[in-house]
Amino acid sequence: MATLPRRFFARSVHEVAPDLIGAVLLFNGVGGRIVEVEAYHHTDPAAHSYGGLTPRNAVMFGPPGIAYVYRSYGIHWCVNFVCEAKGSASAVLIRALEPMEGLAKMRRRRGLTDERLLCAGPGRLCEALGISIAHNGLALNRPPFRLIARTEKPEIVAGPRIGLTKAVELPWRYGLKGSRYMSKPFR
């Protein structure tokens, strides 16, 4: 099983995002297959980096292949993978996983038994895996992260991103066709 190198992320966010579908994300040995992501390009009004460098988004302006973790709505942690060249500030939000490893830990952390809901949504995913702001800025090619390349090209669907008020029409959400583990079905 080939691990994704940091150079995998040194490409356009629009190439990296669909190429992550089917890859396996493990965090301290807990995780599963990536089934849903969203791309955020630095020219996109919905991207955290759109307004420029801030303390919150500074990691996005660093090198590709690192984790950008932020709190959404003051409640949930969300993890993104920084892409493109240093300073471009583009990232892929990891929206959902098909749980595969460490299910007992995920169930305990989430207080759920329904496997489908363990990692269906970026906040749920981070809670299930134990990802928090303490992991902001960490390299994706070193522990506690492990990203395993997909072994075959899956059938991917694309559509508008979820829960936005800006650039809502952009079809920059990608998912594994037919997956029951996504946060929300595609139309």
C-alpha positions as CSV (number, residue, x, y, z in Angstrom):
1,M,0.0,0.0,0.0
2,A,1.6,3.2,-1.2
3,T,1.5,6.2,1.1
4,L,0.7,9.5,-0.6
5,P,3.8,11.8,-0.6
6,R,3.7,15.5,0.1
7,R,4.3,16.2,-3.6
8,F,0.8,14.7,-4.3
9,F,-0.6,17.9,-2.8
10,A,1.7,20.3,-4.8
11,R,-0.9,20.4,-7.6
12,S,-4.2,22.3,-8.3
13,V,-6.8,21.7,-5.6
14,H,-9.1,20.8,-8.5
15,E,-6.8,17.8,-9.4
16,V,-6.1,16.8,-5.8
17,A,-9.7,16.8,-4.5
18,P,-11.1,14.2,-6.9
19,D,-7.9,12.2,-6.7
20,L,-8.4,11.8,-2.9
21,I,-11.7,9.9,-3.4
22,G,-11.0,6.3,-2.6
23,A,-7.7,7.0,-0.8
24,V,-7.5,5.9,2.9
25,L,-7.1,8.4,5.7
26,L,-5.8,7.1,9.0
27,F,-5.2,9.2,12.1
28,N,-3.3,7.3,14.8
29,G,-4.5,4.2,13.1
30,V,-8.2,5.2,13.1
31,G,-10.0,6.1,9.9
32,G,-11.2,4.8,6.5
33,R,-11.8,5.4,2.8
34,I,-12.3,9.0,1.8
35,V,-15.8,9.2,0.1
36,E,-16.5,13.0,0.0
37,V,-14.4,16.1,-0.2
38,E,-14.8,19.8,-1.2
39,A,-12.2,22.0,-3.0
40,Y,-11.5,25.6,-1.9
41,H,-9.3,27.6,-4.3
42,H,-7.7,30.8,-3.1
43,T,-9.7,32.8,-5.7
44,D,-13.0,31.4,-4.3
45,P,-15.0,33.8,-2.1
46,A,-16.0,30.8,0.1
47,A,-12.3,29.9,0.9
48,H,-11.0,30.9,4.2
49,S,-7.9,32.4,2.5
50,Y,-9.9,34.6,0.1
51,G,-9.6,37.7,2.3
52,G,-5.9,37.2,2.9
53,L,-3.6,35.9,5.6
54,T,-5.0,35.8,9.2
55,P,-4.0,33.9,12.3
56,R,-6.8,31.4,11.7
57,N,-5.8,30.5,8.1
58,A,-2.0,31.0,8.2
59,V,-1.4,27.3,7.7
60,M,-3.1,27.5,4.3
61,F,-0.4,29.9,3.1
62,G,2.3,27.4,3.9
63,P,3.6,24.4,2.0
64,P,1.3,21.8,0.4
65,G,0.7,18.5,2.2
66,I,-0.1,19.8,5.7
67,A,-3.3,19.7,7.7
68,Y,-5.4,22.9,8.1
69,V,-7.7,22.4,11.1
70,Y,-10.3,25.0,12.1
71,R,-13.4,25.2,14.2
72,S,-16.7,25.5,12.3
73,Y,-19.6,27.5,13.8
74,G,-17.6,27.5,17.1
75,I,-18.6,23.8,17.6
76,H,-16.9,21.3,15.3
77,W,-13.3,20.8,14.2
78,C,-12.8,20.3,10.4
79,V,-9.7,19.1,8.6
80,N,-8.4,20.3,5.3
81,F,-5.4,19.3,3.2
82,V,-3.4,22.2,1.9
83,C,-2.7,22.1,-1.8
84,E,-0.8,23.8,-4.6
85,A,2.4,25.9,-4.3
86,K,3.4,27.6,-1.1
87,G,1.5,30.8,-0.7
88,S,-1.4,29.8,-2.9
89,A,-3.7,29.1,0.1
90,S,-5.9,26.4,-1.4
91,A,-7.2,23.3,0.4
92,V,-9.4,20.3,0.3
93,L,-12.0,19.9,3.0
94,I,-12.4,16.2,4.0
95,R,-16.2,15.8,4.4
96,A,-16.7,12.1,4.9
97,L,-15.1,8.7,5.3
98,E,-16.3,5.1,5.1
99,P,-15.1,3.8,8.5
100,M,-12.7,0.9,8.2
101,E,-10.1,1.0,11.1
102,G,-10.7,1.7,14.8
103,L,-14.5,1.4,14.8
104,A,-14.6,0.8,18.5
105,K,-12.7,4.1,19.2
106,M,-14.9,6.0,16.7
107,R,-18.1,4.7,18.3
108,R,-16.8,5.6,21.8
109,R,-15.8,9.1,20.7
110,R,-19.1,9.8,18.9
111,G,-21.4,7.9,21.3
112,L,-23.0,6.1,18.3
113,T,-23.3,2.6,17.0
114,D,-24.6,3.5,13.5
115,E,-21.5,3.0,11.4
116,R,-22.9,5.2,8.6
117,L,-23.0,8.3,10.8
118,L,-19.6,8.0,12.4
119,C,-17.7,10.0,9.8
120,A,-20.6,11.5,7.6
121,G,-19.7,15.1,7.8
122,P,-16.5,17.1,8.5
123,G,-17.3,17.7,12.2
124,R,-18.3,14.1,12.8
125,L,-15.2,12.8,11.0
126,C,-12.8,14.9,13.2
127,E,-14.6,13.8,16.4
128,A,-14.5,10.1,15.4
129,L,-10.8,10.3,14.5
130,G,-9.7,12.5,17.4
131,I,-8.5,15.4,15.2
132,S,-8.4,18.9,16.8
133,I,-6.6,22.2,16.6
134,A,-3.6,20.5,18.2
135,H,-3.1,18.9,14.8
136,N,-3.2,22.1,12.7
137,G,0.0,22.4,10.6
138,L,1.1,18.8,10.9
139,A,2.5,17.1,7.8
140,L,0.1,14.6,6.2
141,N,2.9,12.2,5.3
142,R,4.0,11.6,8.9
143,P,2.3,10.2,12.0
144,P,-0.2,10.7,13.4
145,F,-1.5,11.0,9.8
146,R,-1.3,8.2,7.2
147,L,-2.7,8.6,3.7
148,I,-2.8,5.5,1.6
149,A,-3.2,5.9,-2.2
150,R,-6.2,4.4,-3.8
151,T,-5.6,1.2,-5.7
152,E,-8.1,1.8,-8.5
153,K,-9.9,4.8,-9.9
154,P,-13.4,5.0,-8.5
155,E,-16.5,6.4,-10.2
156,I,-16.7,10.0,-8.9
157,V,-19.7,12.4,-8.8
158,A,-19.4,16.2,-8.6
159,G,-21.8,18.9,-7.6
160,P,-22.2,22.1,-5.5
161,R,-20.6,22.4,-2.1
162,I,-22.8,22.2,1.0
163,G,-23.7,24.9,3.6
164,L,-22.2,27.9,1.8
165,T,-23.6,31.4,1.2
166,K,-20.8,32.4,-1.3
167,A,-19.9,30.7,-4.6
168,V,-22.7,28.2,-4.0
169,E,-23.0,27.3,-7.7
170,L,-19.4,26.0,-8.1
171,P,-19.4,22.2,-8.6
172,W,-16.4,21.6,-6.3
173,R,-17.8,18.9,-4.1
174,Y,-16.7,15.4,-5.1
175,G,-17.9,12.0,-3.9
176,L,-17.7,8.3,-4.4
177,K,-20.7,7.4,-6.5
178,G,-23.2,5.3,-4.6
179,S,-21.5,5.6,-1.2
180,R,-23.9,5.5,1.8
181,Y,-21.3,7.1,4.0
182,M,-21.4,10.6,2.5
183,S,-22.7,13.5,4.6
184,K,-25.4,14.3,2.0
185,P,-26.4,12.5,-1.2
186,F,-25.6,14.2,-4.6
187,R,-28.7,15.2,-6.6
